[in-house]
Amino acid sequence: MSKSLLIKGLLALLVFAVIPAVLVGFGKGYYYQIATLCFVFMLLAASLHLVTGVAGLLHLGHAALYGVGAYVAALLGSKYGIGFTWGLPLAGLGSAAIALLVALPTMRLMSIYFAVATLGIGQMLFLLFQNWVGLTNGPNGVMLFSGIGLFGFEIDSELGIYYVVAVVVAASILAIDRLSHSYYGNALRSLREDDQCTAAMGINVTVMKIQAFVISAFFAGIAGALWAYTIGYISPNDFNFSQSILILAMVVVGGLGSLPGVLIGALLLILLPEVLRSVGDIRNIIVGCVMFGAILFLPKGLFGEITALNFARRQLGAGWSDEKGQKGVGWK
């Protein structure tokens, strides 16, 4: 068995066998909720990784696009009876559509100006969630009673819901991984390093940026829908600016441009506050010190981009070879 298959097999065993067995052993809904929260934020961090870590666009409104997906799923379910099977992809498409509208006038902005624009758009969407009472029910939020149903079969057990969320998140992260470690991902990295040189090579810089932004928003919308379906209630405070900063911190602490790094960063910043819950408000100081120390002593992140790219070359390079024994394309 190759090393690549062994690693994938161990990860699959961990996610689909070991963790469920531990959750069943504890038998408390709280632990299932923590597992779901980890999956949702891992997907959010991975989606932001594509646009900020790979393409180099500082995006400060990611939580608002996450909120769009959650509200689309919740409103379709509560008002029109559209369940998980159709609500999930429609939530992703809804976030992608809003991202496209945002991207068209802003993608020609550079650096901090783009960041401020996304901050403004994020705050505008947050205020819309909070004040458009006729659509979003304002500060009272939206209750979703439909739960998760696949093709007419209702999944009401906590373990069943865990498996649905795990499969959706795993498939989404795998898709982001393939995009990040492909020729398309290399083109996005060239935008981050020098977009003028990229344009000189014949790549349409603006179109590439819009594509990355929209794809990222699609997966953020999927994460929002998963949150709405599993929690059953959403409110505007779930998608405020502090959530955008938290997602960005996961990407930075884990490692800009490193997908394994951002997943580790997401797990760290979700699980650490829960582990330290017994110490009360001091846990916020401890988490802040951990974040500060990680950035100070590991400026490239817990699992930096170079390490991640070398890992991807080893895992994907052989698969890209033209024929066995010949030098392949792509990484090699």
URZIFEN-V226416 format. One record per residue. SS is DSSP state (helix for helix, strand for strand, loop for the rest). OMEGA is omega as a letter, one per 30 degrees, with the letter a starting at -180 (* if undefined). Layout:
{{SS & OMEGA} {SS & OMEGA}}
This chain:
{{loop & a} {loop & a} {helix & a} {helix & l} {helix & l} {helix & l} {helix & l} {helix & l} {helix & l} {helix & l} {helix & l} {helix & l} {helix & l} {helix & a} {helix & a} {helix & l} {helix & a} {helix & a} {helix & l} {helix & l} {helix & l} {helix & l} {helix & l} {helix & l} {helix & l} {helix & l} {loop & a} {loop & l} {helix & a} {helix & a} {helix & l} {helix & l} {helix & l} {helix & l} {helix & l} {helix & l} {helix & l} {helix & a} {helix & a} {helix & a} {helix & l} {helix & l} {helix & l} {helix & l} {helix & l} {helix & a} {helix & l} {helix & l} {helix & a} {helix & a} {helix & a} {helix & a} {helix & a} {helix & a} {loop & l} {loop & l} {loop & a} {loop & a} {loop & a} {loop & a} {loop & a} {helix & a} {helix & l} {helix & l} {helix & l} {helix & l} {helix & l} {helix & l} {helix & l} {helix & a} {helix & l} {helix & a} {helix & a} {helix & a} {helix & l} {helix & a} {helix & a} {helix & a} {helix & a} {helix & l} {loop & l} {loop & a} {loop & a} {helix & a} {helix & l} {helix & a} {helix & a} {helix & l} {helix & l} {helix & l} {helix & l} {helix & l} {helix & l} {helix & l} {helix & l} {helix & l} {helix & l} {helix & l} {helix & l} {helix & l} {helix & l} {helix & a} {helix & a} {helix & l} {helix & a} {helix & a} {loop & l} {loop & l} {loop & a} {loop & l} {helix & a} {helix & a} {helix & l} {helix & l} {helix & l} {helix & l} {helix & l} {helix & l} {helix & l} {helix & l} {helix & l} {helix & l} {helix & l} {helix & l} {helix & l} {helix & l} {helix & l} {helix & l} {helix & a} {helix & a} {helix & l} {loop & a} {helix & a} {helix & a} {helix & a} {helix & a} {loop & l} {helix & a} {helix & a} {helix & l} {loop & a} {strand & l} {strand & l} {loop & a} {loop & a} {loop & a} {loop & a} {strand & l} {strand & a} {strand & l} {loop & l} {loop & l} {strand & l} {strand & l} {strand & a} {loop & l} {loop & a} {helix & l} {helix & l} {helix & l} {helix & l} {helix & a} {helix & l} {helix & l} {helix & a} {helix & a} {helix & a} {helix & a} {helix & l} {helix & l} {helix & a} {helix & a} {helix & l} {helix & l} {helix & l} {helix & l} {helix & a} {helix & l} {helix & a} {helix & a} {loop & l} {loop & l} {helix & l} {helix & l} {helix & l} {helix & l} {helix & l} {helix & l} {helix & l} {helix & l} {helix & a} {helix & a} {helix & a} {loop & a} {helix & l} {helix & l} {helix & l} {helix & l} {helix & l} {helix & l} {loop & l} {loop & l} {loop & l} {loop & a} {helix & a} {helix & l} {helix & l} {helix & l} {helix & l} {helix & l} {helix & a} {helix & a} {helix & a} {helix & l} {helix & l} {helix & a} {helix & l} {helix & a} {helix & l} {helix & l} {helix & l} {helix & l} {helix & l} {helix & l} {helix & l} {helix & l} {helix & a} {helix & a} {helix & a} {helix & a} {helix & l} {loop & l} {strand & l} {strand & l} {loop & a} {helix & a} {helix & l} {helix & a} {helix & a} {loop & a} {helix & a} {helix & l} {helix & l} {helix & l} {helix & l} {helix & l} {helix & l} {helix & l} {helix & l} {helix & a} {helix & a} {helix & a} {helix & l} {helix & l} {loop & l} {loop & l} {loop & a} {loop & l} {helix & l} {helix & a} {helix & a} {helix & l} {helix & l} {helix & l} {helix & l} {helix & l} {helix & a} {helix & a} {helix & l} {helix & a} {helix & a} {helix & l} {helix & l} {helix & l} {helix & a} {loop & a} {helix & a} {helix & a} {helix & l} {loop & a} {loop & l} {helix & a} {helix & l} {helix & l} {helix & a} {helix & l} {helix & l} {helix & l} {helix & l} {helix & l} {helix & a} {helix & l} {helix & l} {helix & a} {helix & a} {helix & a} {helix & l} {loop & a} {loop & l} {loop & l} {loop & a} {loop & l} {loop & a} {loop & a} {helix & a} {helix & l} {helix & a} {helix & a} {helix & l} {helix & l} {helix & a} {helix & l} {helix & a} {helix & a} {helix & a} {helix & a} {loop & a} {helix & a} {helix & a} {helix & a} {loop & l} {loop & l} {loop & a} {loop & l} {loop & l} {loop & l} {loop & a} {loop & l} {loop & l} {loop & a} {loop & a} {loop & *}}
